[in-house]
Amino acid sequence: MADVTLNKLVFDLKNLGYGGVQPDDALPTDRQVAYWVSQTRAQLIRQEFSKRGKIHDSWIQHWIMEFEKVDASIDPNCYPSCDSEVVRSKCKLPTTIQRGHNNGVIAVMSIDQETSYSETSFFRQKWHKYSKYTEEAPRWYIKGDYLYILGNADNLQISALLEDPENISECQKCEPDECWTWDSAYPITLEMSGKITDILLKRLGIILQAPGDDNNNANTGTVIDQK
């Protein structure tokens, strides 16, 4: 993965946009620029996958997700009975980048990476018990933005193409000093980083040239940077 962080991308873009001198009340905010970065990254990845059908390793994020047993009655179509339990992720899976007709989850594995879970669907999983050779094979599926597991699991390693890399923090089990931040490696190549910078500098240029920005001081309103 390239030595690129979200902090570096945002600082570089705003620094170039303001010609090396950023006013204290500079607009757009860091949060807004970060949103543009993730938005543009997702767009470029979709375009690249559409043309080549390949995924670069640098785009993929890996993290540990926690699972728990829940009452199957949470699902109105519960199977095999509403008295049983199912294993579901504790948090919702962040939105992933579609790969054609497939979601952006690349792999679901045990922590020791000895066991790999195969993808299925809520509808197909009902019939796996009739499979002669793979009835007990570990599988996963997505329903209602949650990740479900056929079998038992407490913690699993997830590898996926997240639409917004920052959303990994919403469902990542980690030690405080290991959790994803704006200073963590950003899932991108240097080449794509350059493309994002070129695209967003044009957008920044339009904003900075807009009337109402007196001497490069953003006096058009108060915006709180939520970073």
C-alpha positions as CSV (number, residue, x, y, z in Angstrom):
1,M,0.0,0.0,0.0
2,A,1.3,3.4,-0.9
3,D,2.6,5.8,1.8
4,V,-0.5,7.9,1.6
5,T,-2.8,9.0,4.4
6,L,-6.1,10.9,4.4
7,N,-4.4,13.7,6.3
8,K,-1.7,14.0,3.7
9,L,-4.3,14.0,0.8
10,V,-6.5,16.6,2.4
11,F,-3.5,18.9,3.4
12,D,-1.9,18.5,-0.1
13,L,-5.2,19.4,-1.9
14,K,-5.9,22.5,0.2
15,N,-2.3,23.6,0.2
16,L,-2.2,23.4,-3.6
17,G,-5.6,25.0,-4.0
18,Y,-4.6,28.0,-1.8
19,G,-1.2,28.3,-3.4
20,G,0.6,27.3,-0.2
21,V,-1.1,29.8,2.2
22,Q,-4.3,28.6,3.8
23,P,-6.4,31.2,5.7
24,D,-7.5,30.2,9.2
25,D,-11.2,30.0,8.1
26,A,-10.5,28.3,4.8
27,L,-13.3,26.7,3.0
28,P,-14.0,23.9,2.1
29,T,-13.4,22.2,5.5
30,D,-11.1,19.2,5.9
31,R,-14.2,17.0,6.3
32,Q,-15.7,18.2,3.0
33,V,-12.4,17.5,1.2
34,A,-12.1,14.1,2.8
35,Y,-15.6,13.3,1.5
36,W,-14.6,14.3,-2.0
37,V,-11.5,12.1,-1.8
38,S,-13.5,9.0,-0.8
39,Q,-16.2,9.8,-3.4
40,T,-13.6,10.2,-6.2
41,R,-11.7,7.1,-5.1
42,A,-14.8,5.0,-5.3
43,Q,-15.6,6.4,-8.8
44,L,-12.2,5.6,-10.1
45,I,-12.2,2.1,-8.7
46,R,-15.5,1.4,-10.3
47,Q,-14.3,2.7,-13.6
48,E,-11.1,0.6,-13.4
49,F,-12.9,-2.6,-12.5
50,S,-15.4,-2.0,-15.3
51,K,-12.6,-1.8,-17.8
52,R,-10.2,-4.4,-16.5
53,G,-12.2,-6.6,-14.1
54,K,-9.3,-6.6,-11.7
55,I,-8.8,-5.3,-8.1
56,H,-5.6,-3.9,-6.9
57,D,-4.4,-5.1,-3.5
58,S,-3.9,-1.5,-2.3
59,W,-7.6,-0.9,-2.5
60,I,-8.6,-3.6,-0.1
61,Q,-9.0,-3.1,3.6
62,H,-8.7,-5.8,6.2
63,W,-10.1,-5.8,9.7
64,I,-11.5,-7.9,12.5
65,M,-15.3,-7.9,13.0
66,E,-17.2,-9.2,16.0
67,F,-20.1,-11.6,15.7
68,E,-22.8,-12.7,18.1
69,K,-25.7,-15.1,18.3
70,V,-29.1,-13.5,17.9
71,D,-32.7,-14.7,18.1
72,A,-33.7,-15.8,14.6
73,S,-37.1,-14.2,15.2
74,I,-35.5,-10.9,14.2
75,D,-36.1,-12.1,10.7
76,P,-39.8,-12.4,9.7
77,N,-38.8,-15.2,7.3
78,C,-36.6,-17.0,9.9
79,Y,-35.4,-20.4,9.0
80,P,-35.6,-23.2,10.1
81,S,-37.7,-21.9,13.0
82,C,-38.0,-18.8,15.0
83,D,-36.8,-20.7,18.1
84,S,-33.3,-21.1,16.7
85,E,-30.3,-18.7,16.8
86,V,-28.3,-17.2,14.0
87,V,-24.8,-15.7,14.1
88,R,-24.7,-12.1,12.9
89,S,-22.2,-9.2,12.9
90,K,-22.6,-6.9,15.9
91,C,-22.5,-3.9,13.6
92,K,-23.7,-3.1,10.1
93,L,-21.3,-3.8,7.3
94,P,-20.1,-0.5,5.8
95,T,-21.2,0.1,2.2
96,T,-18.9,-1.6,-0.3
97,I,-18.0,-0.9,-3.9
98,Q,-19.9,-3.1,-6.2
99,R,-17.9,-5.4,-8.5
100,G,-20.3,-5.8,-11.4
101,H,-23.3,-7.7,-9.8
102,N,-21.3,-8.6,-6.7
103,N,-20.7,-6.8,-3.5
104,G,-17.3,-5.6,-2.4
105,V,-16.6,-8.2,0.2
106,I,-13.5,-10.0,-1.0
107,A,-13.0,-12.6,1.8
108,V,-14.3,-13.7,5.2
109,M,-11.8,-15.8,7.1
110,S,-11.0,-17.1,10.6
111,I,-8.5,-15.0,12.6
112,D,-5.8,-17.6,12.0
113,Q,-6.7,-17.6,8.3
114,E,-7.1,-21.4,8.4
115,T,-10.8,-21.3,7.6
116,S,-12.2,-19.5,4.6
117,Y,-16.0,-18.8,4.5
118,S,-17.8,-19.1,1.1
119,E,-20.3,-16.5,0.0
120,T,-24.0,-17.5,-0.3
121,S,-27.3,-15.6,0.0
122,F,-30.2,-15.6,2.3
123,F,-32.2,-17.4,-0.2
124,R,-29.7,-20.1,-1.1
125,Q,-28.6,-20.8,2.5
126,K,-31.9,-22.6,3.1
127,W,-30.9,-25.4,0.8
128,H,-27.3,-26.0,1.9
129,K,-28.5,-28.6,4.4
130,Y,-29.4,-30.8,1.4
131,S,-25.9,-30.7,0.0
132,K,-24.3,-34.1,0.3
133,Y,-20.7,-33.0,0.5
134,T,-20.8,-29.4,1.7
135,E,-23.6,-29.3,4.2
136,E,-21.3,-28.2,7.0
137,A,-19.1,-25.9,4.9
138,P,-18.8,-22.4,6.6
139,R,-20.6,-19.7,4.6
140,W,-21.6,-16.1,4.9
141,Y,-24.3,-13.8,3.4
142,I,-25.4,-10.2,3.7
143,K,-29.0,-9.3,4.7
144,G,-30.2,-5.9,5.9
145,D,-26.6,-4.6,5.8
146,Y,-25.6,-7.2,8.4
147,L,-23.1,-10.1,7.8
148,Y,-24.6,-13.5,8.7
149,I,-22.6,-16.6,9.3
150,L,-23.6,-20.3,8.8
151,G,-21.8,-21.9,11.7
152,N,-20.3,-20.5,14.9
153,A,-18.0,-17.4,15.0
154,D,-17.0,-14.8,17.5
155,N,-14.4,-12.8,15.5
156,L,-13.6,-13.0,11.9
157,Q,-11.2,-11.2,9.5
158,I,-13.0,-9.3,6.8
159,S,-11.4,-8.1,3.6
160,A,-13.4,-5.7,1.5
161,L,-13.5,-2.7,-0.9
162,L,-15.2,-0.1,1.2
163,E,-16.9,2.8,-0.5
164,D,-15.6,5.2,2.2
165,P,-12.4,3.8,3.8
166,E,-13.1,5.9,6.9
167,N,-16.2,3.8,7.7
168,I,-14.0,0.9,8.7
169,S,-13.8,2.5,12.2
170,E,-17.6,1.9,12.6
171,C,-17.1,-1.9,12.9
172,Q,-13.4,-2.5,13.5
173,K,-12.4,-4.5,16.6
174,C,-9.0,-3.1,17.5
175,E,-6.8,-1.8,20.2
176,P,-7.0,2.0,20.6
177,D,-3.6,2.6,19.1
178,E,-4.3,0.2,16.2
179,C,-7.7,1.5,15.0
180,W,-8.0,3.3,11.7
181,T,-7.5,7.1,11.7
182,W,-6.7,9.8,9.2
183,D,-3.0,9.0,9.7
184,S,-3.4,5.3,8.8
185,A,-2.4,4.1,5.4
186,Y,-5.1,5.0,2.9
187,P,-6.3,2.2,0.6
188,I,-5.0,3.6,-2.7
189,T,-2.1,3.6,-5.1
190,L,0.1,6.6,-5.7
191,E,-1.1,6.6,-9.3
192,M,-4.7,6.9,-8.2
193,S,-3.7,9.5,-5.6
194,G,-2.4,11.7,-8.4
195,K,-5.6,11.3,-10.4
196,I,-7.7,12.3,-7.4
197,T,-5.5,15.3,-6.8
198,D,-5.9,16.4,-10.4
199,I,-9.7,16.0,-10.4
200,L,-10.3,17.7,-7.1
201,L,-7.9,20.6,-7.8
202,K,-10.2,21.6,-10.6
203,R,-13.2,21.5,-8.2
204,L,-11.3,23.5,-5.6
205,G,-10.3,26.1,-8.2
206,I,-14.0,26.7,-9.1
207,I,-14.9,27.1,-5.4
208,L,-12.0,29.5,-4.6
209,Q,-12.8,31.6,-7.7
210,A,-16.4,32.0,-6.7
211,P,-17.6,35.5,-5.8
212,G,-17.9,36.3,-2.1
213,D,-14.5,35.0,-1.0
214,D,-12.8,38.2,0.1
215,N,-9.0,37.9,-0.1
216,N,-9.2,34.2,0.2
217,N,-11.0,34.4,3.6
218,A,-14.1,32.3,3.7
219,N,-16.7,34.8,4.9
220,T,-19.6,33.1,3.3
221,G,-20.8,31.5,6.6
222,T,-19.7,29.5,9.5
223,V,-18.9,25.8,9.0
224,I,-17.7,23.6,11.9
225,D,-14.9,21.2,10.9
226,Q,-16.0,17.9,12.4
227,K,-12.6,16.2,12.0
